[in-house]
Amino acid sequence: MHKRDSAPRTSSRRMTGVLSIVKQGNGVVKLLPPSTGSIVIPSRFLFTALHGDTVAVVPLAQESSRLKGSGESEMPEGEIIEVIERSALPVVGVFEKKKNFFVVVPDSRRVTRDIYIPKGKTKGARPGEKVVALVDGWESPTLNPEGHITEVLGKSGEVGAEMTAVAREFQLPLHFPREVLGELESIPHTIPQEEVRRRLDLRDLLCVTIDPEDAKDFDDAVSLEPLPDGNFRLGVHIADVSHYVREGTALDKEAVKRGTSVYLADEVIPMLPEKLSNDICSLRPGEDRLTYSALMEVTPRGTVKSYRIERTVIRSKRRFSYEEVQEIITARKGDFAETIAQMHSLSQTLLKKRIKEGSIDFESVETKFRFDEKGKPVEIIKKVRLDAHRLIKNSCCSPTRLWRSISGSPAGRIIFARSFIAFTTSRTPTN
């Protein structure tokens, strides 16, 4: 706990909150109960507080000019008078020598001061290396915060060190806990026959996956069957992860904690262990996989006449890249060329229908990196949006559009939502 000497020790206007450093080194304190709202802290009134600290703050008697930009202009200004609890957030940066002492120069703009590292607390770091540090204290705004090195990541600028630095800065877990790995060992690679019997068996159906060339996990597949009356049965098949990740298990809790897979320039920090994401739950060709399938009867004009959602087991017949599918669309020949052509035609129809109904087809620029043999990025490549991308987008968006199309009524949409939620959570839907 550290108080500002010149500030009053008690105040009827004193409030507590958590500090976030924002643009130009200014701060915003999100107030804790019983107070509500937020207070802007100009950089000169931050005292010795750092990003993430729990602090005491008082509003300024005469507010300075409000901060411009972002929503901060609507907030009152204040002054930090005490650091109640120092944040345990790590500081990632470059270890450097300044004359006769060492500092960590932070990567993040949220940390506005270099961290002084006393001798004996460097963990063997050398100047120019990427490190992780923790702040031990900060007694005066005229001095730098003092801390110690907890981890040396490698030479600054090297791909491995930089990728690990990103993970450390944002506290992204690179490894799974032992209890998660223990649960993982009990999950079989093969599907028990009793589970197959409980599901709709679509293993003979022509299903394919279409993903980026460098994709490792294939979590959705598509199928298209011509029907005798001229309509099509469009199938969108999503990997049934819930069969393996049960609610309340260590796997489930870790997945909730991670929230999502994080894609870095040349690697992925997965939400689920690779045994699930890249193997058991990946719709790899020629292998039986458990899925949820949305099966929709669609007219040649793109109208969804009927639908059903089933627990299924499928066997993908082919893993395509977008570029391979585009080549088949253009050349009109290749594996499953007739089905790909029908998918493309229906996709174009669905796109035109969607735009006619008021949807916007956003064209966003995406890039990818090309790396040399040492893992260093050597080229930034602009991704070209292909008809193959639209094919998957329009097919996989069809279940979402059921929300708008079923009966055209709010009641129909509510029934659909209730049925889907009840179905996927193994509950009986309410009429």
C-alpha positions, -999 to 999 in steps of 0.1 A, spaced: 0 0 0 14 33 -10 -1 68 -3 6 101 -18 22 122 10 7 155 -1 -28 141 -5 -54 139 23 -54 105 40 -92 104 42 -118 121 20 -156 118 17 -151 118 -20 -126 89 -19 -134 60 -42 -117 28 -52 -113 11 -86 -90 -6 -110 -67 14 -133 -63 9 -170 -37 29 -189 -51 42 -222 -40 66 -250 -11 90 -244 -3 75 -210 -36 87 -194 -56 64 -173 -92 53 -166 -103 40 -132 -133 17 -133 -149 22 -99 -157 -7 -76 -189 -10 -56 -206 8 -40 -194 34 -65 -203 31 -102 -189 45 -134 -154 55 -144 -130 84 -138 -104 97 -162 -69 101 -147 -46 126 -166 -10 112 -168 3 138 -144 -21 126 -117 -13 88 -119 10 90 -89 29 56 -87 0 36 -101 5 11 -129 -19 -6 -153 -41 -31 -134 -35 -17 -99 -63 -13 -75 -62 24 -64 -80 51 -44 -90 81 -64 -107 114 -57 -124 136 -83 -107 169 -90 -122 199 -74 -119 218 -107 -118 195 -136 -90 199 -162 -98 198 -199 -115 165 -207 -96 139 -227 -106 139 -264 -113 108 -284 -128 74 -274 -156 76 -249 -134 92 -222 -147 128 -228 -179 120 -210 -161 110 -177 -152 132 -148 -114 136 -141 -97 126 -109 -64 120 -91 -50 88 -77 -41 92 -40 -32 57 -31 -21 24 -46 -41 -1 -25 -30 -33 -43 -3 -37 -68 -12 -57 -99 5 -91 -105 4 -86 -143 38 -94 -159 58 -68 -177 73 -81 -210 101 -62 -226 138 -59 -236 165 -62 -209 189 -33 -213 220 -18 -195 220 19 -187 255 29 -176 258 10 -143 223 -4 -138 198 -25 -157 162 -18 -168 134 -36 -187 120 -14 -215 84 -25 -217 68 -37 -250 34 -25 -240 25 12 -241 4 6 -211 36 5 -190 49 41 -193 81 37 -173 111 15 -176 114 -11 -148 147 -8 -127 162 -43 -121 187 -44 -92 218 -67 -94 210 -101 -82 175 -100 -96 183 -103 -133 180 -142 -135 211 -142 -157 195 -120 -185 218 -104 -210 213 -70 -226 192 -74 -258 172 -104 -245 134 -105 -242 123 -110 -206 94 -111 -183 95 -90 -151 73 -84 -121 71 -51 -103 81 -53 -66 75 -16 -57 74 20 -67 80 45 -40 82 78 -58 71 92 -92 105 107 -95 121 73 -96 114 42 -117 94 12 -106 117 -16 -92 112 -52 -101 128 -86 -108 132 -109 -138 110 -140 -137 118 -155 -171 143 -150 -200 126 -157 -233 155 -154 -257 171 -128 -280 148 -99 -289 137 -102 -325 139 -140 -327 106 -155 -337 103 -179 -309 111 -153 -282 87 -128 -297 58 -153 -300 63 -164 -264 65 -127 -254 30 -121 -269 17 -151 -250 33 -139 -217 21 -103 -221 -15 -114 -226 -13 -143 -202 -21 -169 -228 -15 -204 -215 10 -224 -236 4 -257 -217 -25 -276 -204 -29 -285 -167 -21 -321 -156 -57 -328 -147 -68 -319 -183 -42 -341 -198 -53 -369 -174 -89 -366 -187 -76 -366 -222 -60 -400 -218 -94 -416 -211 -109 -404 -244 -108 -432 -270 -98 -425 -306 -125 -448 -320 -163 -442 -317 -181 -469 -296 -207 -487 -317 -235 -479 -292 -229 -442 -298 -230 -448 -336 -264 -466 -332 -278 -436 -313 -271 -412 -342 -281 -407 -378 -255 -425 -399 -243 -403 -427 -210 -421 -434 -220 -429 -470 -230 -393 -477 -206 -373 -499 -192 -348 -473 -161 -326 -479 -142 -301 -459 -129 -268 -474 -103 -249 -454 -72 -228 -458 -42 -247 -472 -23 -246 -439 -53 -255 -417 -48 -283 -392 -82 -287 -377 -113 -292 -398 -144 -284 -377 -171 -282 -404 -180 -301 -435 -206 -296 -463 -227 -318 -484 -252 -313 -512 -277 -339 -526 -300 -333 -556 -336 -344 -547 -361 -360 -571 -383 -328 -572 -354 -306 -583 -346 -292 -549 -314 -299 -529 -306 -312 -495 -278 -289 -481 -260 -303 -452 -237 -284 -428 -219 -307 -404 -202 -293 -373 -178 -313 -351 -196 -325 -320 -170 -313 -294 -197 -315 -266 -196 -353 -268 -160 -352 -255 -160 -321 -234 -185 -326 -207 -199 -298 -186 -180 -294 -153 -149 -314 -163 -114 -301 -162 -115 -300 -200 -146 -279 -199 -133 -255 -172 -100 -250 -191 -119 -243 -224 -141 -217 -206 -110 -201 -191 -92 -199 -225 -124 -188 -243 -110 -192 -278 -80 -204 -298 -55 -176 -304 -39 -175 -338 -5 -159 -340 16 -153 -371 30 -189 -373 13 -209 -346 -19 -214 -327 -25 -214 -289 -55 -238 -289 -86 -237 -267 -86 -275 -266 -57 -299 -266 -45 -310 -300 -57 -345 -295 -92 -331 -297 -89 -301 -319 -66 -316 -345 -75 -353 -342 -106 -367 -326 -128 -337 -333 -112 -328 -367 -133 -340 -396 -104 -357 -414 -111 -376 -446 -117 -413 -444 -123 -412 -406 -156 -416 -387 -164 -384 -368 -193 -373 -345 -211 -342 -357 -242 -320 -354 -258 -317 -388 -282 -291 -401 -300 -307 -430 -320 -282 -451 -341 -287 -482 -334 -257 -504 -351 -248 -537 -330 -238 -568 -341 -202 -559 -325 -204 -525 -356 -208 -503 -353 -231 -473 -385 -253 -475 -377 -275 -444 -349 -284 -421 -339 -307 -393 -310 -308 -369 -296 -342 -361 -268 -358 -341 -249 -376 -367 -218 -396 -376 -200 -387 -409 -170 -397 -429 -155 -369 -449 -146 -380 -485 -121 -353 -492 -101 -325 -476 -100 -295 -500 -82 -262 -498 -99 -231 -511 -74 -229 -539 -82 -265 -550 -119 -258 -550 -114 -226 -570 -95 -245 -596 -123 -271 -599 -149 -242 -602 -128 -226 -630 -117 -257 -649 -150 -276 -643 -131 -308 -637 -114 -326 -608 -125 -346 -577 -163 -343 -572 -165 -316 -599 -202 -320 -604 -210 -316 -567 -186 -287 -564 -203 -270 -594 -238 -275 -578 -225 -261 -545 -211 -231 -563 -243 -224 -582 -264 -227 -551 -239 -205 -532 -243 -177 -559 -281 -180 -556 -280 -177 -518 -257 -147 -520 -279 -129 -544 -310 -137 -523 -292 -125 -492 -282 -92 -507 -316 -86 -522 -330 -91 -486 -308 -63 -473 -276 -81 -463 -242 -65 -468 -214 -85 -483 -183 -69 -467 -150 -71 -485 -123 -70 -459 -86 -72 -467 -68 -101 -450 -31 -109 -451 -9 -139 -444 28 -143 -438 54 -163 -456 83 -175 -434 118 -187 -443 134 -219 -430 143 -202 -397 108 -191 -391 113 -154 -399 86 -136 -418 100 -126 -452 68 -116 -471 33 -103 -464 8 -117 -488 -26 -102 -495 -53 -129 -494 -75 -130 -525 -111 -136 -519 -123 -165 -541 -156 -179 -551 -146 -209 -530 -146 -187 -499 -181 -175 -507 -192 -211 -513 -184 -220 -477 -196 -187 -462 -230 -189 -479 -234 -226 -471 -224 -224 -435 -245 -192 -430 -277 -211 -441 -285 -224 -406 -282 -189 -393 -306 -176 -419 -332 -202 -408 -336 -177 -379 -351 -152 -403 -368 -175 -428 -388 -200 -407 -424 -190 -410 -412 -154 -412 -425 -149 -377 -410 -142 -343 -429 -173 -329 -413 -195 -355 -378 -182 -347 -384 -187 -310 -395 -223 -316 -364 -229 -337 -341 -214 -311 -357 -234 -283 -355 -266 -303 -319 -261 -312 -308 -252 -277 -328 -281 -262 -315 -305 -287 -278 -296 -283 -281 -297 -245 -300 -331 -245 -332 -315 -231 -367 -320 -242 -378 -288 -261 -408 -269 -248 -438 -266 -271 
